Amino acid sequence: MAQDKVFPMTEEGKEKLEQELEYLKTVKRKEVVERIKIARSFGDLSENSEYDSAKEEQAFVEGRITTLENMIRNAKIIVEDGSNAGVVSLGKTITFIELPDGEEETYTIVGSAEANPLDGKISNDSPIAKSLLGRKIGDEVTVQIPAGEMRVKITSVQ
């Protein structure tokens, strides 16, 4: 039997997934069923684009529900116990400067389930996070990115 993938995440990230799951099950699912019912009333289903669209949305919603249930069931909550202070690890917020220009960036390293780069949360599977994990304040690190290489210096780990 295959081992289920573990999804590391913060407690906040798990709560957001649970809220999305609840919304999909209680609100969105009912909306889609109603759309299907209305589309069926239009008659011939073979040329009914509203029906096809509603069925596609239903498949998407059901797939997302299954995915969320799996992620929540296999969630591993990131707990910060104070050990490894100053060391980059999952759940910590990292500030670094790009070398040589000194542009400062701050990210929180989270599991892939709650990653959102526009919100400052990057996946532990991202090239930047992989390069920084286990490093300390003051370390200079070369990060392999799609555009080549980027050198950074870690200035803060919280």
C-alpha positions in Angstrom: 0.0 0.0 0.0 1.4 3.4 -1.0 2.2 5.8 1.8 0.1 9.0 1.7 2.0 12.2 1.2 2.4 14.3 4.3 1.4 18.0 4.0 3.4 20.2 6.3 1.5 23.4 7.2 0.8 25.9 9.9 -2.3 25.7 12.1 -3.5 28.9 10.3 -3.0 27.2 6.9 -4.9 24.1 8.0 -7.8 26.3 9.3 -8.0 28.0 5.9 -8.2 24.7 4.1 -10.9 23.5 6.5 -12.9 26.7 5.8 -12.5 26.2 2.1 -13.7 22.6 2.4 -16.7 23.6 4.5 -17.6 26.3 1.9 -17.3 23.8 -1.0 -19.4 21.2 0.8 -22.2 23.4 2.1 -22.5 26.3 -0.4 -20.7 25.6 -3.7 -21.9 22.0 -4.1 -25.5 23.1 -3.7 -25.0 26.0 -6.2 -23.6 23.6 -8.8 -26.4 21.1 -8.3 -29.0 23.9 -8.8 -27.2 25.0 -12.0 -27.4 21.4 -13.3 -31.1 21.2 -12.4 -31.8 24.5 -14.3 -29.7 23.5 -17.3 -31.6 20.1 -17.5 -34.8 22.0 -17.8 -33.6 23.6 -21.0 -34.1 20.3 -22.8 -31.7 18.4 -25.2 -28.6 17.8 -23.1 -26.5 16.9 -26.2 -26.3 20.6 -27.3 -26.7 22.2 -23.9 -23.6 24.3 -23.1 -25.0 25.4 -19.7 -25.4 21.8 -18.7 -21.8 20.9 -19.9 -20.4 23.9 -18.0 -22.2 23.0 -14.8 -21.1 19.4 -15.0 -17.5 20.5 -15.5 -17.8 22.8 -12.5 -19.2 19.9 -10.5 -16.3 17.7 -11.4 -13.9 20.5 -10.4 -15.6 21.1 -7.1 -15.7 17.4 -6.2 -12.1 17.0 -7.2 -11.1 19.9 -5.0 -13.1 18.5 -2.1 -11.3 15.2 -2.4 -7.9 17.0 -2.5 -8.7 19.2 0.5 -9.9 16.2 2.5 -6.6 14.4 1.7 -4.5 17.4 2.6 -6.3 17.9 5.9 -6.2 14.2 6.8 -2.4 14.1 6.1 -1.6 17.5 7.6 1.5 17.7 9.8 1.3 20.9 11.8 4.5 22.9 12.0 5.2 23.6 15.7 7.9 26.1 16.7 9.4 24.9 19.9 12.2 27.5 20.2 15.0 25.1 19.4 17.2 26.0 16.4 16.6 29.7 17.0 18.2 31.6 14.1 18.2 28.6 11.8 16.0 28.6 8.7 13.3 26.0 8.9 9.7 25.4 8.0 7.3 27.9 9.5 9.9 30.6 10.0 9.9 34.0 8.4 13.2 34.8 6.6 14.6 38.1 5.5 17.5 38.3 3.1 19.2 40.8 0.9 20.1 40.0 -2.7 23.7 40.5 -3.4 25.2 42.7 -4.7 22.4 45.2 -5.1 21.0 44.8 -1.5 17.3 44.4 -2.4 15.6 43.1 0.7 12.9 40.3 0.6 11.0 38.6 3.3 9.2 35.3 3.1 7.6 32.7 5.4 8.5 29.1 4.5 5.4 27.0 4.6 4.3 23.6 3.2 3.2 23.5 -0.5 -0.5 23.3 0.6 -0.5 26.9 1.9 2.1 28.5 -0.3 1.2 31.9 -1.8 4.2 34.0 -3.0 2.0 37.1 -3.4 1.2 36.8 0.3 4.9 36.3 1.2 4.5 32.5 1.8 6.8 30.3 -0.2 6.7 26.5 -0.4 9.4 24.5 1.3 9.8 22.8 -2.2 10.6 26.1 -3.9 14.2 26.7 -5.1 14.7 29.6 -2.7 13.4 27.7 0.4 15.4 24.6 -0.5 18.6 26.6 -0.7 17.9 28.5 2.6 16.7 25.6 4.8 19.2 24.8 7.6 21.1 28.0 7.0 21.7 30.7 9.7 21.7 34.5 10.0 24.7 35.9 8.2 25.0 33.0 5.8 25.5 33.9 2.1 23.7 31.4 -0.1 23.6 30.8 -3.9 20.1 30.0 -5.0 19.4 28.3 -8.3 16.4 30.0 -9.9 14.9 29.5 -13.4 16.7 32.7 -14.6 20.1 31.4 -13.3 21.7 32.0 -10.0 20.9 34.5 -7.2 23.2 35.3 -4.2 21.5 36.2 -1.0 22.6 37.0 2.6 20.3 36.0 5.4 19.6 39.0 7.7 16.8 37.7 9.9 15.1 34.4 10.9 12.0 34.7 13.1 
